[in-house]
Amino acid sequence: MQCINEGNIERRILFYWSKSFSGELKAGQDYAELPRQISILIVDFEIFEWKNTTKFHGIFHVRDNEEGLLFSDALEIHVLELPTLRKQPLKLNALECWLLYLDNMEGETMEQIATQEPMIKKAMTIEEAFMKSANDRYLYELREKGRNDYFNAISTAEKRGKAEGKAEGKAEIVRNLFANGVSPDLIAKSAGLSVEQVRSMMN
């Protein structure tokens, strides 16, 4: 479904159709195995200037200009324009019902559609369940994030404390050795430290 006219929509739909069509053929397969590809483009703007101003559903194939002979049934593109549908009295056939559902129709008309089309009612039920589960999942993820952040903070604090405690313990050993007459150079070699690190611990 395309809500904004970003230009070149006709070429874009052909581009996506061709990628989908060619992508169906696997290595070693015969061209006869390529399935028919039907593209459906629902737009919230008008693309074509139909002779019939109430027309909102166009079906396109590749045909000969003179005799109208169909080149192949592999290509079929449906274009449905929502603005044109909104302008006319509704018949509420199956196609219109689905388009109105996708167009986020609300109120009594949507209730009528749900009653008239069982599959749309089912889709609405699934959508409501998804929205509810999506909200529950979001709250669950927030709770889990809070728990993870808490335990991570505790773990980081403990590691920092151990590191600081280890460093303080080493500094105390350095000071004791120096107080007992061991030179900074010898302490550095024994502890695997630089002389500068040893001198900083002695302060």
KENUGU-974537 format. One record per atom (N, C-alpha, C): residue in three letters; x, z, y. Coordinates in pm, whole numbers, plus 50000, padded with zeros to 5 digits. Last residue first. Layout:
ALAXZY;...
This chain:
ASN552725475650707;ASN552245480950837;ASN550985489250817;MET553265464150468;MET553965476850497;MET553465483250624;MET552075440150462;MET551455450850383;MET552065464350414;SER553855424950610;SER552515427250666;SER551805438750592;ARG556055424150436;ARG556175431550562;ARG554815434350624;VAL554965407850234;VAL555365421650204;VAL555435429850331;GLN554615383950371;GLN553445390750315;GLN553765405450286;GLU557315378050429;GLU556375380250539;GLU555135387650491;VAL558355373550178;VAL558845385350252;VAL557885388550367;SER555765364549947;SER556785361150045;SER557205373850117;LEU555475375349602;LEU555005373949740;LEU556125368949829;GLY555935384349348;GLY555555370349367;GLY554975367849503;ALA556905409549308;ALA555435408149320;ALA554985393749335;SER559685405649304;SER559015412149191;SER557515409649191;LYS560225393949550;LYS560565386749427;LYS559815392449308;ALA559325414349722;ALA558745401049729;ALA558985393149601;ILE561055435149657;ILE559605436849636;ILE558925423149630;LEU563455424349745;LEU563275427049603;LEU561795428649568;ASP562955422850024;ASP563295410849948;ASP563055412849799;PRO562465449650098;PRO561385439950104;PRO561675427250024;SER564035473349871;SER564075464149984;SER562905454449980;VAL563105506349796;VAL563215492549745;VAL563115482949863;GLY562735532749875;GLY564015526349900;GLY564195512349847;ASN560275543449859;ASN561255548349762;ASN562575540649767;ALA558845529150040;ALA559115543250072;ALA560165549149979;PHE558575505349897;PHE559425505550016;PHE559805519850055;LEU556785513849701;LEU558105509049663;LEU559075509549780;ASN554565520449859;ASN555225530949779;ASN556635526749739;ARG553905495549968;ARG554295506450057;ARG555035517449980;VAL553205481749734;VAL554315476949818;VAL554825488249907;ILE550995496449654;ILE552175496049568;ILE553405491849648;GLU549225490249864;GLU549635504149842;GLU550885504949755;ALA548865463049826;ALA549525467649949;ALA550025481949933;LYS547475463349586;LYS548805457249590;LYS549565461949713;GLY545095475249676;GLY545905481649573;GLY547325476349572;GLU544165456249855;GLU544545469549906;GLU545415476949805;ALA543635435349678;ALA544645433549783;ALA545115446849837;LYS541625447249525;LYS542855442949460;LYS543975441349562;GLY539675450949721;GLY540235462549651;GLY541555459149585;GLU539105424749791;GLU539655433649893;GLU540315445849828;ALA538125415949546;ALA539295409349604;ALA539965418349707;LYS535945433049515;LYS537025433349417;LYS538285427249474;GLY534425425249740;GLY534895439149726;GLY536045440249628;ARG533895399049679;ARG534665402049799;ARG535255416149790;LYS532355402849450;LYS533635395649441;LYS534525398549561;GLU530185416349567;GLU530995422849464;GLU532355416149450;ALA529225396849744;ALA529695409549797;ALA530585416749697;THR528455377249560;THR529515374249658;THR530105387049715;SER526445390949425;SER527625386349353;SER528785383649447;ILE524595394549634;ILE525155406049564;ILE526455402349495;ALA524025367649698;ALA524605376449801;ALA525265388649737;ASN522895359349458;ASN524125353049504;ASN524825361649608;PHE520615374649452;PHE521645377149351;PHE522975370749390;TYR519315362949680;TYR519595377349673;TYR520745380049575;ASP519055336049612;ASP519845339649731;ASP520245354349727;ASN517365338749391;ASN518725333349374;ASN519625336949491;ARG515055349049514;ARG515735356649409;ARG517175351949393;GLY514445327849690;GLY514725341149742;GLY515485349749642;LYS514015307649504;LYS515105306149600;LYS515485319649659;GLU511765317549379;GLU512995316149302;GLU514205314849394;ARG509935316049591;ARG510245329049530;ARG511575328349455;LEU509935288249634;LEU510345297249742;LEU510755310849687;GLU508955279549390;GLU510325275849427;GLU510845284549541;TYR506355289949409;TYR507245294649303;TYR508705291749339;LEU505395274849621;LEU505505289349636;LEU506445295249532;TYR505495249449499;TYR506265251949621;TYR506465266949643;ARG503705252649290;ARG505115250049259;ARG505995252849381;ASP501355255849432;ASP501845266949350;ASP503325265249318;ASN501235230249546;ASN501335241949633;ASN501865253949555;ALA501015215049314;ALA502145212449404;ALA502355224449497;SER498645224349210;SER499865227249136;SER501095225049224;LYS496975213949411;LYS497005228249385;LYS498305232049314;MET497465186849385;MET497725193349514;MET497825208449495;PHE496645182849119;PHE498045180449158;PHE498375187749287;ALA493955188349137;ALA494795196749050;ALA496255195249087;GLU493185167449306;GLU493005181349350;GLU493875190849268;GLU493825145649141;GLU494495147149269;GLU494385161649320;ILE492055149648931;ILE493495150148904;ILE494265152449033;THR489675145749072;THR489925158449005;THR491405160348978;MET489975119149153;MET489865129649255;MET490165143349195;ALA489935106648903;ALA491135105548987;ALA491145116449094;LYS487305112148827;LYS488415117548748;LYS489705117448829;LYS485995097249021;LYS485775111849016;LYS486905118548938;ILE486865072448940;ILE487295077349071;ILE487105092449078;MET485585070548697;MET487045070348699;MET487605075148832;PRO482815070448766;PRO483395081748693;PRO484925082248697;GLU481215061249040;GLU482385056648964;GLU483075068348895;GLN479075075549149;GLN478855061949100;GLN479985057249009;THR480145099249235;THR479025099449140;THR478855086049072;ALA482035090049413;ALA482465098149299;ALA481385098849191;ILE480365077449600;ILE481315069549523;ILE481755077049398;GLN479045099649707;GLN478285089149638;GLN479185080849548;GLU481215112249824;GLU480465119249719;GLU479645109249637;MET481885093450013;MET482835096249907;MET482165103549792;THR479605095050175;THR479945082350111;THR480895084649994;GLU479715121150274;GLU478655117350180;GLU478975104350106;GLY483295126950310;GLY481885129150340;GLY480945124050232;GLU485875101250332;GLU485385114850312;GLU483865115350334;MET488515079350231;MET487135081150274;MET486665095350242;ASN491155070650189;ASN490855084750221;ASN489475086650282;ASP491585046450087;ASP491585047250234;ASP491215061250282;LEU491165049649821;LEU492565048649864;LEU492685049850016;TYR488345049149840;TYR489035061049789;TYR490495061149834;LEU487975023249926;LEU487565034150014;LEU488205047349970;LEU488905009649700;LEU489595008049829;LEU489235019249926;TRP487025017549510;TRP488425021249493;TRP489205020049623;CYS484695006049623;CYS484785020549598;CYS486235025049586;GLU485264978749622;GLU485104985749749;GLU485255000849731;LEU485294974649339;LEU486474971949422;LEU486404979549553;ALA482644981449260;ALA483804988649207;ALA485034986949294;ASN480564981349559;ASN480904976749425;ASN482194983949382;LEU479514988249811;LEU479944998649717;LEU480024993549573;LYS478894973750022;LYS478084971049903;LYS478354981649796;LEU478804981550367;LEU479394983650235;LEU478404980450124;PRO479124960250646;PRO478274968950564;PRO478824969850423;GLN482454959050797;GLN481244953250743;GLN480404963350665;LYS484864970250878;LYS483994964350980;LYS482624960050928;ARG486404977950662;ARG485774988550743;ARG484734982950841;LEU487444953650573;LEU486464960750491;LEU485704971150573;THR489294948550772;THR488134939650758;THR487044946250676;PRO491194969250728;PRO490454968450855;PRO489204959650847;LEU492224963650459;LEU491304974750485;LEU490554973550618;GLU492654936050272;GLU492814940650410;GLU491774951250443;LEU494474926649996;LEU493244933650037;LEU493484940050174;VAL495584901349793;VAL495784907649923;VAL494454913649967;HIS497094894049490;HIS495864898549555;HIS496224905449686;ILE498644868249320;ILE498814878549423;ILE497464881349488;GLU500134856249037;GLU498834858949099;GLU499024870549196;LEU501884836748814;LEU501894842248950;LEU500474843849001;ALA501294826148570;ALA502224837348573;ALA502224844248710;ASP499854803748542;ASP499064815848564;ASP499964828248574;SER501044775648725;SER501214785448617;SER500344797448648;PHE499784755348877;PHE501144753548826;PHE501414762848708;LEU496604741648874;LEU497364754048869;LEU498724751648807;LEU495594716049091;LEU496024719648956;LEU496914732048960;GLY494604705549321;GLY494354719649298;GLY494764724349159;GLU495134680349397;GLU494144682049292;GLU493854696749261;GLU496894683549624;GLU495824673649620;GLU494744677049518;ASN498694705349587;ASN497984703749714;ASN496784694349703;ASP498684726049299;ASP498974712949358;ASP498094710949481;ARG499334761649336;ARG498544750049292;ARG499024737249359;VAL499804794449269;VAL500574782349305;VAL499824770349247;HIS497384817249412;HIS498134811449300;HIS498974800049355;PHE495694846149544;PHE496594834849562;PHE497284830849431;ILE492884859549685;ILE493594858049557;ILE494394845149564;GLY491814883749925;GLY492304870349895;GLY493084870149765;HIS489404901950073;HIS490134901049946;HIS490524886649919;PHE487844900950292;PHE488934910750296;PHE489804910350171;LYS485724882450494;LYS486564882250374;LYS487714892350390;THR484294878950717;THR484024891350644;THR484904892550518;THR484914854350817;THR485444865950889;THR485174879350819;ASN486004827750658;ASN484934837550642;ASN485434850650701;LYS488504818950720;LYS487354811750774;LYS486124820550767;TRP490984843550804;TRP490064837450708;TRP488954829750781;GLU493924847050894;GLU492724843650971;GLU491784836150878;PHE495784874350747;PHE495324860550753;PHE494084858950842;ILE496314902050794;ILE497404892350777;ILE496934878250805;GLU495514932450947;GLU495044919150908;GLU496214909450903;PHE496224964450793;PHE496254955150907;PHE495814941550855;ASP496834979450574;ASP495994985450678;ASP496094977450807;VAL496744964150249;VAL497344965950383;VAL496334971850480;ILE497754960149927;ILE496704966350009;ILE497314969550144;LEU498504937449692;LEU498974942149822;LEU497774947249902;ILE499424933049369;ILE498294937249451;ILE498844943449579;SER500444908449138;SER500814917549247;SER499584920549332;ILE500854902048808;ILE499834902548913;ILE500244912949016;GLN502454882248582;GLN502694892448684;GLN501624891448793;ARG502534877448234;ARG501904874148362;ARG502104885648459;PRO505744880348069;PRO504314883248087;PRO503814878848225;LEU507824859647886;LEU507604865548018;LEU506124868048038;GLU508064846047654;GLU507744860347642;GLU507554867047777;ALA508954821347712;ALA507534822547677;ALA507094837047668;TYR511664823947733;TYR510874824047857;TYR509384825647830;ASP512934846647485;ASP512464833347523;ASP511624834447650;GLN515774868847500;GLN514344866147492;GLN514034851847536;GLY518434873847547;GLY518064868447417;GLY516594865247402;ALA517874900647766;ALA518854891647707;ALA518394887147569;LYS514494900847898;LYS515704907347846;LYS516624896947783;LEU512454897748166;LEU513124889948061;LEU514434896648022;GLU511564912648376;GLU510874914448248;GLU511584907448133;GLY512804905348607;GLY513304917348540;GLY512664919848404;SER511334884348703;SER512594881248637;SER513134893248560;PHE509154899748811;PHE508934889348709;PHE510224886548631;SER510334916349001;SER509584922348891;SER509434912448777;LYS511394897249171;LYS512284906949106;LYS511604913148986;SER509074883949254;SER510094876649178;SER511054886149107;TRP507724904249394;TRP507114898249275;TRP508184891649190;TYR509484908849603;TYR509264919549505;TYR508624914149377;PHE509234883449727;PHE510554888549685;PHE510384899349577;LEU506554882349790;LEU507104872549697;LEU508454877249641;ILE506454902949974;ILE505684904449851;ILE506164894449747;ARG508134891850174;ARG508504904350107;ARG507754906049976;ARG506734870050262;ARG508014867950192;ARG508444880650117;GLU504544883550380;GLU504334873550275;GLU505614871350193;ILE505624900050576;ILE505024906350459;ILE504834896350345;ASN507004896950818;ASN507434889650698;ASN506844895250569;GLY506364930050958;GLY506734915850964;GLY507164910150831;GLU505344954550935;GLU506754953950973;GLU507264939550975;ASN502524970250983;ASN502974956350974;ASN504394955351027;ILE501864998650787;ILE502384993250913;ILE502874979050891;CYS500965003850529;CYS500175008750643;CYS500595002450776;GLN500594991050217;GLN501384989550338;GLN500534993450458;MET500855000049881;MET500005000050000;MET500895000050123;
